[in-house]
Amino acid sequence: MTVIINSKPAIKEVVADLESRSASETTGSSRIAHSIRKQGSYIWYILSSNSVSLIAFTLFILLVLLAILGPLIVPYNPLATSAVDALKSPSWSHWFGTDQLGRDVLSRVIIATRLDLLISVTAVAISFVFGSLIGAVAGYFGGWFDKVSGRFIDTIMAFPLFVLAMGIVAALGNTVENIVYATAIINLPFYARVARAEVNIRRDAGFVHAAKLSGNSDFRVLAFHIYPNTLPPMMVQASLNMGWAILNAAGLSFIGLGVRPPTAEWGIMVAEGANFIVSGEWWLAFFPGIALMLAVFTFNLLGDCLRDIVDPRQRT
């Protein structure tokens, strides 16, 4: 006996199911694309409606490009010396002049951008990660960890931060790595305090209780529900700390505890040029000082821009 099964309805059901899944996936993709476009439009609205934010963003992009492309666009070797070209004033051949060893100041200022940004970014990233984790755990669980970490943060804050950085670098040695560690340590309390305060605010929120009732562990609640909500204010803090980190690195180099010569670094260049100001060679300290000021100015303005983007209520 032969049984004949009509497969057409089954095929139609499979095709319909595939079409519905494809439509669902297409709808989901379009929603993500729409969300990205909407967020991009909002960011562009913030930048275009506030000239200060647009200037900060432009300067930030310029700094990043100089740091990345610096070795490819410098007109001269920043370490090449020339006794014939020593202490030449700004001209068409040397836009920023030359230093006491005949090195091109413009090339050294551009090359120094990469090192100063690398120091500040690395130091801020380390302090951001460890400081926010310490603050988040202390704010969520409290108890003995909150007390111990709080006294540790208070101990760091009890010292003048630049003096503490000087002591750390003097004890460990004036290398780039030790400058990064010292800068990260003095910036760590800012993130720990902000994270602890933000977690304390949200610890008893409704969505946290809902996550717990859904069976999530304390670790999952903290890592995936509370901690992401603390990132916006800490991003603003990180932008401000970038400027402070650059100033800290330049300050250590200025007093002889930072990057060692002949490495191109803004603080070293200002320190070397300061000795020649009284004799009229003003450009040696002026141009690296302007670069340092613009970098700090950029990150301070960028912090205000990020605040407007992550918290619309702060817009004026």
DRENBA-432713 format. One record per residue (C-alpha): residue number from 0; residue in one letter; x, y, z. Coordinates in nm, 3 decimals. Layout:
<atoms>
<atom n="NUM" res="A" xx="X" yy="Y" zz="Z"/>
...
</atoms>
This chain:
<atoms>
<atom n="0" res="M" xx="0.000" yy="0.000" zz="0.000"/>
<atom n="1" res="T" xx="0.147" yy="0.332" zz="-0.103"/>
<atom n="2" res="V" xx="0.085" yy="0.642" zz="0.108"/>
<atom n="3" res="I" xx="0.102" yy="0.967" zz="-0.081"/>
<atom n="4" res="I" xx="0.178" yy="1.273" zz="0.135"/>
<atom n="5" res="N" xx="0.090" yy="1.612" zz="0.000"/>
<atom n="6" res="S" xx="0.402" yy="1.817" zz="0.075"/>
<atom n="7" res="K" xx="0.281" yy="2.147" zz="-0.069"/>
<atom n="8" res="P" xx="0.127" yy="2.280" zz="0.256"/>
<atom n="9" res="A" xx="0.443" yy="2.188" zz="0.449"/>
<atom n="10" res="I" xx="0.662" yy="2.364" zz="0.191"/>
<atom n="11" res="K" xx="0.441" yy="2.670" zz="0.208"/>
<atom n="12" res="E" xx="0.468" yy="2.676" zz="0.586"/>
<atom n="13" res="V" xx="0.849" yy="2.653" zz="0.570"/>
<atom n="14" res="V" xx="0.867" yy="2.930" zz="0.310"/>
<atom n="15" res="A" xx="0.634" yy="3.148" zz="0.514"/>
<atom n="16" res="D" xx="0.840" yy="3.087" zz="0.827"/>
<atom n="17" res="L" xx="1.162" yy="3.178" zz="0.645"/>
<atom n="18" res="E" xx="1.003" yy="3.492" zz="0.503"/>
<atom n="19" res="S" xx="0.881" yy="3.599" zz="0.847"/>
<atom n="20" res="R" xx="1.225" yy="3.542" zz="0.999"/>
<atom n="21" res="S" xx="1.389" yy="3.736" zz="0.717"/>
<atom n="22" res="A" xx="1.143" yy="4.020" zz="0.764"/>
<atom n="23" res="S" xx="1.205" yy="4.017" zz="1.139"/>
<atom n="24" res="E" xx="1.581" yy="4.025" zz="1.092"/>
<atom n="25" res="T" xx="1.548" yy="4.302" zz="0.833"/>
<atom n="26" res="T" xx="1.328" yy="4.499" zz="1.070"/>
<atom n="27" res="G" xx="1.581" yy="4.451" zz="1.351"/>
<atom n="28" res="S" xx="1.869" yy="4.559" zz="1.131"/>
<atom n="29" res="S" xx="1.677" yy="4.862" zz="1.013"/>
<atom n="30" res="R" xx="1.599" yy="4.954" zz="1.373"/>
<atom n="31" res="I" xx="1.968" yy="4.934" zz="1.467"/>
<atom n="32" res="A" xx="2.064" yy="5.138" zz="1.162"/>
<atom n="33" res="H" xx="1.794" yy="5.393" zz="1.245"/>
<atom n="34" res="S" xx="1.915" yy="5.413" zz="1.605"/>
<atom n="35" res="I" xx="2.273" yy="5.470" zz="1.489"/>
<atom n="36" res="R" xx="2.162" yy="5.740" zz="1.245"/>
<atom n="37" res="K" xx="1.952" yy="5.904" zz="1.513"/>
<atom n="38" res="Q" xx="2.240" yy="5.906" zz="1.762"/>
<atom n="39" res="G" xx="2.477" yy="6.041" zz="1.497"/>
<atom n="40" res="S" xx="2.228" yy="6.315" zz="1.409"/>
<atom n="41" res="Y" xx="2.197" yy="6.407" zz="1.775"/>
<atom n="42" res="I" xx="2.575" yy="6.427" zz="1.820"/>
<atom n="43" res="W" xx="2.604" yy="6.640" zz="1.506"/>
<atom n="44" res="Y" xx="2.324" yy="6.862" zz="1.638"/>
<atom n="45" res="I" xx="2.517" yy="6.917" zz="1.962"/>
<atom n="46" res="L" xx="2.838" yy="6.995" zz="1.773"/>
<atom n="47" res="S" xx="2.679" yy="7.223" zz="1.514"/>
<atom n="48" res="S" xx="2.462" yy="7.413" zz="1.762"/>
<atom n="49" res="N" xx="2.754" yy="7.489" zz="1.994"/>
<atom n="50" res="S" xx="3.058" yy="7.648" zz="1.830"/>
<atom n="51" res="V" xx="3.274" yy="7.572" zz="2.134"/>
<atom n="52" res="S" xx="3.196" yy="7.200" zz="2.110"/>
<atom n="53" res="L" xx="3.271" yy="7.204" zz="1.738"/>
<atom n="54" res="I" xx="3.606" yy="7.373" zz="1.802"/>
<atom n="55" res="A" xx="3.690" yy="7.118" zz="2.074"/>
<atom n="56" res="F" xx="3.603" yy="6.826" zz="1.848"/>
<atom n="57" res="T" xx="3.806" yy="6.974" zz="1.560"/>
<atom n="58" res="L" xx="4.110" yy="7.033" zz="1.780"/>
<atom n="59" res="F" xx="4.080" yy="6.680" zz="1.919"/>
<atom n="60" res="I" xx="4.077" yy="6.528" zz="1.570"/>
<atom n="61" res="L" xx="4.378" yy="6.744" zz="1.479"/>
<atom n="62" res="L" xx="4.572" yy="6.623" zz="1.785"/>
<atom n="63" res="V" xx="4.493" yy="6.260" zz="1.707"/>
<atom n="64" res="L" xx="4.600" yy="6.302" zz="1.344"/>
<atom n="65" res="L" xx="4.926" yy="6.469" zz="1.449"/>
<atom n="66" res="A" xx="4.993" yy="6.185" zz="1.692"/>
<atom n="67" res="I" xx="4.928" yy="5.919" zz="1.427"/>
<atom n="68" res="L" xx="5.079" yy="6.086" zz="1.121"/>
<atom n="69" res="G" xx="5.349" yy="6.290" zz="1.294"/>
<atom n="70" res="P" xx="5.654" yy="6.090" zz="1.178"/>
<atom n="71" res="L" xx="5.526" yy="6.106" zz="0.819"/>
<atom n="72" res="I" xx="5.467" yy="6.482" zz="0.799"/>
<atom n="73" res="V" xx="5.755" yy="6.635" zz="0.998"/>
<atom n="74" res="P" xx="5.981" yy="6.846" zz="0.773"/>
<atom n="75" res="Y" xx="6.304" yy="6.747" zz="0.952"/>
<atom n="76" res="N" xx="6.441" yy="6.472" zz="1.173"/>
<atom n="77" res="P" xx="6.351" yy="6.587" zz="1.528"/>
<atom n="78" res="L" xx="6.677" yy="6.444" zz="1.668"/>
<atom n="79" res="A" xx="6.913" yy="6.568" zz="1.395"/>
<atom n="80" res="T" xx="7.151" yy="6.837" zz="1.524"/>
<atom n="81" res="S" xx="7.328" yy="7.109" zz="1.326"/>
<atom n="82" res="A" xx="7.572" yy="7.360" zz="1.474"/>
<atom n="83" res="V" xx="7.524" yy="7.585" zz="1.170"/>
<atom n="84" res="D" xx="7.145" yy="7.609" zz="1.223"/>
<atom n="85" res="A" xx="7.153" yy="7.657" zz="1.603"/>
<atom n="86" res="L" xx="6.913" yy="7.913" zz="1.753"/>
<atom n="87" res="K" xx="6.766" yy="8.035" zz="1.425"/>
<atom n="88" res="S" xx="6.450" yy="8.241" zz="1.459"/>
<atom n="89" res="P" xx="6.125" yy="8.134" zz="1.285"/>
<atom n="90" res="S" xx="6.155" yy="8.154" zz="0.906"/>
<atom n="91" res="W" xx="6.018" yy="7.991" zz="0.592"/>
<atom n="92" res="S" xx="6.274" yy="7.710" zz="0.620"/>
<atom n="93" res="H" xx="6.208" yy="7.656" zz="0.995"/>
<atom n="94" res="W" xx="5.857" yy="7.775" zz="1.080"/>
<atom n="95" res="F" xx="5.908" yy="7.745" zz="1.457"/>
<atom n="96" res="G" xx="6.281" yy="7.816" zz="1.450"/>
<atom n="97" res="T" xx="6.557" yy="7.588" zz="1.579"/>
<atom n="98" res="D" xx="6.687" yy="7.512" zz="1.926"/>
<atom n="99" res="Q" xx="7.034" yy="7.540" zz="2.077"/>
<atom n="100" res="L" xx="7.144" yy="7.222" zz="1.900"/>
<atom n="101" res="G" xx="7.002" yy="7.319" zz="1.562"/>
<atom n="102" res="R" xx="6.702" yy="7.084" zz="1.583"/>
<atom n="103" res="D" xx="6.382" yy="7.194" zz="1.412"/>
<atom n="104" res="V" xx="6.132" yy="7.303" zz="1.680"/>
<atom n="105" res="L" xx="5.825" yy="7.237" zz="1.463"/>
<atom n="106" res="S" xx="5.929" yy="6.876" zz="1.405"/>
<atom n="107" res="R" xx="5.992" yy="6.823" zz="1.775"/>
<atom n="108" res="V" xx="5.657" yy="6.977" zz="1.873"/>
<atom n="109" res="I" xx="5.473" yy="6.748" zz="1.630"/>
<atom n="110" res="I" xx="5.661" yy="6.435" zz="1.740"/>
<atom n="111" res="A" xx="5.603" yy="6.521" zz="2.107"/>
<atom n="112" res="T" xx="5.227" yy="6.508" zz="2.046"/>
<atom n="113" res="R" xx="5.235" yy="6.128" zz="2.018"/>
<atom n="114" res="L" xx="5.434" yy="6.077" zz="2.338"/>
<atom n="115" res="D" xx="5.228" yy="6.317" zz="2.551"/>
<atom n="116" res="L" xx="4.898" yy="6.175" zz="2.426"/>
<atom n="117" res="L" xx="5.024" yy="5.820" zz="2.477"/>
<atom n="118" res="I" xx="5.121" yy="5.895" zz="2.837"/>
<atom n="119" res="S" xx="4.792" yy="6.065" zz="2.917"/>
<atom n="120" res="V" xx="4.568" yy="5.809" zz="2.741"/>
<atom n="121" res="T" xx="4.743" yy="5.511" zz="2.903"/>
<atom n="122" res="A" xx="4.743" yy="5.668" zz="3.249"/>
<atom n="123" res="V" xx="4.377" yy="5.771" zz="3.229"/>
<atom n="124" res="A" xx="4.276" yy="5.427" zz="3.097"/>
<atom n="125" res="I" xx="4.449" yy="5.251" zz="3.389"/>
<atom n="126" res="S" xx="4.300" yy="5.482" zz="3.651"/>
<atom n="127" res="F" xx="3.958" yy="5.461" zz="3.481"/>
<atom n="128" res="V" xx="3.947" yy="5.081" zz="3.488"/>
<atom n="129" res="F" xx="4.082" yy="5.021" zz="3.838"/>
<atom n="130" res="G" xx="3.926" yy="5.327" zz="3.998"/>
<atom n="131" res="S" xx="3.579" yy="5.257" zz="3.860"/>
<atom n="132" res="L" xx="3.596" yy="4.889" zz="3.961"/>
<atom n="133" res="I" xx="3.703" yy="4.976" zz="4.315"/>
<atom n="134" res="G" xx="3.431" yy="5.239" zz="4.345"/>
<atom n="135" res="A" xx="3.160" yy="5.018" zz="4.194"/>
<atom n="136" res="V" xx="3.233" yy="4.721" zz="4.423"/>
<atom n="137" res="A" xx="3.258" yy="4.947" zz="4.728"/>
<atom n="138" res="G" xx="2.934" yy="5.123" zz="4.646"/>
<atom n="139" res="Y" xx="2.736" yy="4.805" zz="4.577"/>
<atom n="140" res="F" xx="2.856" yy="4.572" zz="4.853"/>
<atom n="141" res="G" xx="2.969" yy="4.822" zz="5.116"/>
<atom n="142" res="G" xx="3.102" yy="4.663" zz="5.435"/>
<atom n="143" res="W" xx="3.471" yy="4.622" zz="5.506"/>
<atom n="144" res="F" xx="3.577" yy="4.667" zz="5.143"/>
<atom n="145" res="D" xx="3.405" yy="5.005" zz="5.129"/>
<atom n="146" res="K" xx="3.582" yy="5.115" zz="5.447"/>
<atom n="147" res="V" xx="3.926" yy="4.992" zz="5.341"/>
<atom n="148" res="S" xx="3.903" yy="5.133" zz="4.990"/>
<atom n="149" res="G" xx="3.766" yy="5.460" zz="5.127"/>
<atom n="150" res="R" xx="4.064" yy="5.503" zz="5.359"/>
<atom n="151" res="F" xx="4.300" yy="5.416" zz="5.072"/>
<atom n="152" res="I" xx="4.142" yy="5.682" zz="4.851"/>
<atom n="153" res="D" xx="4.152" yy="5.934" zz="5.136"/>
<atom n="154" res="T" xx="4.522" yy="5.862" zz="5.187"/>
<atom n="155" res="I" xx="4.599" yy="5.938" zz="4.823"/>
<atom n="156" res="M" xx="4.390" yy="6.254" zz="4.830"/>
<atom n="157" res="A" xx="4.565" yy="6.372" zz="5.148"/>
<atom n="158" res="F" xx="4.883" yy="6.443" zz="4.949"/>
<atom n="159" res="P" xx="4.920" yy="6.723" zz="4.696"/>
<atom n="160" res="L" xx="4.877" yy="6.514" zz="4.382"/>
<atom n="161" res="F" xx="5.169" yy="6.655" zz="4.186"/>
<atom n="162" res="V" xx="5.398" yy="6.615" zz="4.488"/>
<atom n="163" res="L" xx="5.282" yy="6.254" zz="4.520"/>
<atom n="164" res="A" xx="5.359" yy="6.197" zz="4.152"/>
<atom n="165" res="M" xx="5.705" yy="6.348" zz="4.204"/>
<atom n="166" res="G" xx="5.770" yy="6.110" zz="4.493"/>
<atom n="167" res="I" xx="5.658" yy="5.803" zz="4.298"/>
<atom n="168" res="V" xx="5.871" yy="5.888" zz="3.993"/>
<atom n="169" res="A" xx="6.172" yy="5.980" zz="4.210"/>
<atom n="170" res="A" xx="6.145" yy="5.646" zz="4.391"/>
<atom n="171" res="L" xx="6.088" yy="5.429" zz="4.082"/>
<atom n="172" res="G" xx="6.298" yy="5.621" zz="3.829"/>
<atom n="173" res="N" xx="6.211" yy="5.874" zz="3.561"/>
<atom n="174" res="T" xx="6.098" yy="5.650" zz="3.277"/>
<atom n="175" res="V" xx="5.787" yy="5.676" zz="3.062"/>
<atom n="176" res="E" xx="5.634" yy="5.370" zz="3.233"/>
<atom n="177" res="N" xx="5.681" yy="5.516" zz="3.581"/>
<atom n="178" res="I" xx="5.533" yy="5.849" zz="3.471"/>
<atom n="179" res="V" xx="5.227" yy="5.657" zz="3.350"/>
<atom n="180" res="Y" xx="5.198" yy="5.469" zz="3.680"/>
<atom n="181" res="A" xx="5.236" yy="5.785" zz="3.887"/>
<atom n="182" res="T" xx="4.978" yy="5.971" zz="3.680"/>
<atom n="183" res="A" xx="4.737" yy="5.678" zz="3.700"/>
<atom n="184" res="I" xx="4.769" yy="5.656" zz="4.079"/>
<atom n="185" res="I" xx="4.697" yy="6.025" zz="4.142"/>
<atom n="186" res="N" xx="4.393" yy="6.013" zz="3.908"/>
<atom n="187" res="L" xx="4.249" yy="5.689" zz="4.051"/>
<atom n="188" res="P" xx="4.052" yy="5.854" zz="4.338"/>
<atom n="189" res="F" xx="3.840" yy="6.061" zz="4.099"/>
<atom n="190" res="Y" xx="3.694" yy="5.755" zz="3.926"/>
<atom n="191" res="A" xx="3.657" yy="5.558" zz="4.248"/>
<atom n="192" res="R" xx="3.451" yy="5.834" zz="4.409"/>
<atom n="193" res="V" xx="3.235" yy="5.898" zz="4.102"/>
<atom n="194" res="A" xx="3.167" yy="5.525" zz="4.052"/>
<atom n="195" res="R" xx="3.086" yy="5.471" zz="4.419"/>
<atom n="196" res="A" xx="2.843" yy="5.763" zz="4.423"/>
<atom n="197" res="E" xx="2.671" yy="5.654" zz="4.101"/>
<atom n="198" res="V" xx="2.635" yy="5.292" zz="4.219"/>
<atom n="199" res="N" xx="2.497" yy="5.406" zz="4.555"/>
<atom n="200" res="I" xx="2.232" yy="5.608" zz="4.376"/>
<atom n="201" res="R" xx="2.121" yy="5.318" zz="4.155"/>
<atom n="202" res="R" xx="2.165" yy="5.028" zz="4.398"/>
<atom n="203" res="D" xx="1.803" yy="5.044" zz="4.517"/>
<atom n="204" res="A" xx="1.647" yy="5.144" zz="4.184"/>
<atom n="205" res="G" xx="1.350" yy="4.955" zz="4.045"/>
<atom n="206" res="F" xx="1.535" yy="4.801" zz="3.753"/>
<atom n="207" res="V" xx="1.795" yy="4.659" zz="3.995"/>
<atom n="208" res="H" xx="1.526" yy="4.488" zz="4.205"/>
<atom n="209" res="A" xx="1.367" yy="4.356" zz="3.885"/>
<atom n="210" res="A" xx="1.702" yy="4.213" zz="3.773"/>
<atom n="211" res="K" xx="1.748" yy="4.041" zz="4.110"/>
<atom n="212" res="L" xx="1.396" yy="3.896" zz="4.103"/>
<atom n="213" res="S" xx="1.472" yy="3.757" zz="3.757"/>
<atom n="214" res="G" xx="1.742" yy="3.538" zz="3.911"/>
<atom n="215" res="N" xx="2.053" yy="3.744" zz="3.830"/>
<atom n="216" res="S" xx="2.346" yy="3.718" zz="4.067"/>
<atom n="217" res="D" xx="2.494" yy="4.021" zz="4.241"/>
<atom n="218" res="F" xx="2.793" yy="4.011" zz="4.007"/>
<atom n="219" res="R" xx="2.570" yy="4.011" zz="3.697"/>
<atom n="220" res="V" xx="2.349" yy="4.287" zz="3.835"/>
<atom n="221" res="L" xx="2.652" yy="4.504" zz="3.906"/>
<atom n="222" res="A" xx="2.838" yy="4.427" zz="3.584"/>
<atom n="223" res="F" xx="2.549" yy="4.440" zz="3.333"/>
<atom n="224" res="H" xx="2.279" yy="4.656" zz="3.492"/>
<atom n="225" res="I" xx="2.440" yy="4.913" zz="3.723"/>
<atom n="226" res="Y" xx="2.798" yy="4.963" zz="3.602"/>
<atom n="227" res="P" xx="2.707" yy="5.064" zz="3.242"/>
<atom n="228" res="N" xx="2.490" yy="5.343" zz="3.384"/>
<atom n="229" res="T" xx="2.791" yy="5.490" zz="3.566"/>
<atom n="230" res="L" xx="2.996" yy="5.531" zz="3.246"/>
<atom n="231" res="P" xx="2.860" yy="5.864" zz="3.113"/>
<atom n="232" res="P" xx="2.975" yy="6.081" zz="3.408"/>
<atom n="233" res="M" xx="3.308" yy="5.896" zz="3.420"/>
<atom n="234" res="M" xx="3.361" yy="5.959" zz="3.048"/>
<atom n="235" res="V" xx="3.334" yy="6.331" zz="3.118"/>
<atom n="236" res="Q" xx="3.576" yy="6.291" zz="3.409"/>
<atom n="237" res="A" xx="3.817" yy="6.102" zz="3.183"/>
<atom n="238" res="S" xx="3.820" yy="6.384" zz="2.929"/>
<atom n="239" res="L" xx="3.908" yy="6.634" zz="3.201"/>
<atom n="240" res="N" xx="4.172" yy="6.401" zz="3.342"/>
<atom n="241" res="M" xx="4.337" yy="6.379" zz="3.001"/>
<atom n="242" res="G" xx="4.428" yy="6.746" zz="3.024"/>
<atom n="243" res="W" xx="4.552" yy="6.706" zz="3.381"/>
<atom n="244" res="A" xx="4.757" yy="6.401" zz="3.283"/>
<atom n="245" res="I" xx="4.928" yy="6.594" zz="3.003"/>
<atom n="246" res="L" xx="5.005" yy="6.878" zz="3.245"/>
<atom n="247" res="N" xx="5.136" yy="6.632" zz="3.502"/>
<atom n="248" res="A" xx="5.370" yy="6.463" zz="3.252"/>
<atom n="249" res="A" xx="5.493" yy="6.799" zz="3.122"/>
<atom n="250" res="G" xx="5.543" yy="6.927" zz="3.476"/>
<atom n="251" res="L" xx="5.750" yy="6.625" zz="3.574"/>
<atom n="252" res="S" xx="5.963" yy="6.666" zz="3.261"/>
<atom n="253" res="F" xx="6.002" yy="7.039" zz="3.332"/>
<atom n="254" res="I" xx="6.159" yy="6.975" zz="3.673"/>
<atom n="255" res="G" xx="6.378" yy="6.692" zz="3.544"/>
<atom n="256" res="L" xx="6.176" yy="6.394" zz="3.672"/>
<atom n="257" res="G" xx="5.998" yy="6.312" zz="3.347"/>
<atom n="258" res="V" xx="6.105" yy="6.197" zz="3.004"/>
<atom n="259" res="R" xx="6.477" yy="6.215" zz="2.950"/>
<atom n="260" res="P" xx="6.642" yy="6.420" zz="2.672"/>
<atom n="261" res="P" xx="6.688" yy="6.409" zz="2.378"/>
<atom n="262" res="T" xx="6.335" yy="6.269" zz="2.351"/>
<atom n="263" res="A" xx="6.092" yy="6.528" zz="2.214"/>
<atom n="264" res="E" xx="5.841" yy="6.614" zz="2.485"/>
<atom n="265" res="W" xx="5.659" yy="6.941" zz="2.548"/>
<atom n="266" res="G" xx="5.769" yy="6.978" zz="2.911"/>
<atom n="267" res="I" xx="6.136" yy="6.918" zz="2.827"/>
<atom n="268" res="M" xx="6.120" yy="7.165" zz="2.541"/>
<atom n="269" res="V" xx="5.968" yy="7.435" zz="2.762"/>
<atom n="270" res="A" xx="6.233" yy="7.371" zz="3.030"/>
<atom n="271" res="E" xx="6.515" yy="7.394" zz="2.777"/>
<atom n="272" res="G" xx="6.369" yy="7.705" zz="2.617"/>
<atom n="273" res="A" xx="6.317" yy="7.883" zz="2.949"/>
<atom n="274" res="N" xx="6.693" yy="7.931" zz="2.981"/>
<atom n="275" res="F" xx="6.704" yy="8.124" zz="2.653"/>
<atom n="276" res="I" xx="6.409" yy="8.359" zz="2.702"/>
<atom n="277" res="V" xx="6.619" yy="8.631" zz="2.864"/>
<atom n="278" res="S" xx="6.862" yy="8.626" zz="2.569"/>
<atom n="279" res="G" xx="6.580" yy="8.675" zz="2.315"/>
<atom n="280" res="E" xx="6.523" yy="8.320" zz="2.184"/>
<atom n="281" res="W" xx="6.154" yy="8.328" zz="2.281"/>
<atom n="282" res="W" xx="6.041" yy="8.065" zz="2.027"/>
<atom n="283" res="L" xx="6.212" yy="7.776" zz="2.208"/>
<atom n="284" res="A" xx="5.962" yy="7.780" zz="2.495"/>
<atom n="285" res="F" xx="5.674" yy="7.961" zz="2.324"/>
<atom n="286" res="F" xx="5.570" yy="7.704" zz="2.062"/>
<atom n="287" res="P" xx="5.582" yy="7.388" zz="2.281"/>
<atom n="288" res="G" xx="5.406" yy="7.590" zz="2.552"/>
<atom n="289" res="I" xx="5.131" yy="7.684" zz="2.306"/>
<atom n="290" res="A" xx="5.098" yy="7.318" zz="2.200"/>
<atom n="291" res="L" xx="5.067" yy="7.215" zz="2.566"/>
<atom n="292" res="M" xx="4.807" yy="7.484" zz="2.633"/>
<atom n="293" res="L" xx="4.601" yy="7.389" zz="2.327"/>
<atom n="294" res="A" xx="4.604" yy="7.020" zz="2.422"/>
<atom n="295" res="V" xx="4.479" yy="7.087" zz="2.775"/>
<atom n="296" res="F" xx="4.229" yy="7.343" zz="2.645"/>
<atom n="297" res="T" xx="4.099" yy="7.089" zz="2.392"/>
<atom n="298" res="F" xx="4.033" yy="6.817" zz="2.648"/>
<atom n="299" res="N" xx="3.867" yy="7.060" zz="2.889"/>
<atom n="300" res="L" xx="3.630" yy="7.174" zz="2.614"/>
<atom n="301" res="L" xx="3.580" yy="6.814" zz="2.505"/>
<atom n="302" res="G" xx="3.464" yy="6.732" zz="2.858"/>
<atom n="303" res="D" xx="3.191" yy="6.996" zz="2.829"/>
<atom n="304" res="C" xx="3.095" yy="6.857" zz="2.488"/>
<atom n="305" res="L" xx="3.068" yy="6.501" zz="2.624"/>
<atom n="306" res="R" xx="2.860" yy="6.627" zz="2.913"/>
<atom n="307" res="D" xx="2.611" yy="6.781" zz="2.668"/>
<atom n="308" res="I" xx="2.597" yy="6.458" zz="2.466"/>
<atom n="309" res="V" xx="2.553" yy="6.210" zz="2.752"/>
<atom n="310" res="D" xx="2.329" yy="6.434" zz="2.964"/>
<atom n="311" res="P" xx="2.096" yy="6.659" zz="2.761"/>
<atom n="312" res="R" xx="1.971" yy="6.826" zz="3.082"/>
<atom n="313" res="Q" xx="2.311" yy="6.995" zz="3.114"/>
<atom n="314" res="R" xx="2.268" yy="7.182" zz="2.786"/>
<atom n="315" res="T" xx="2.239" yy="7.558" zz="2.816"/>
</atoms>
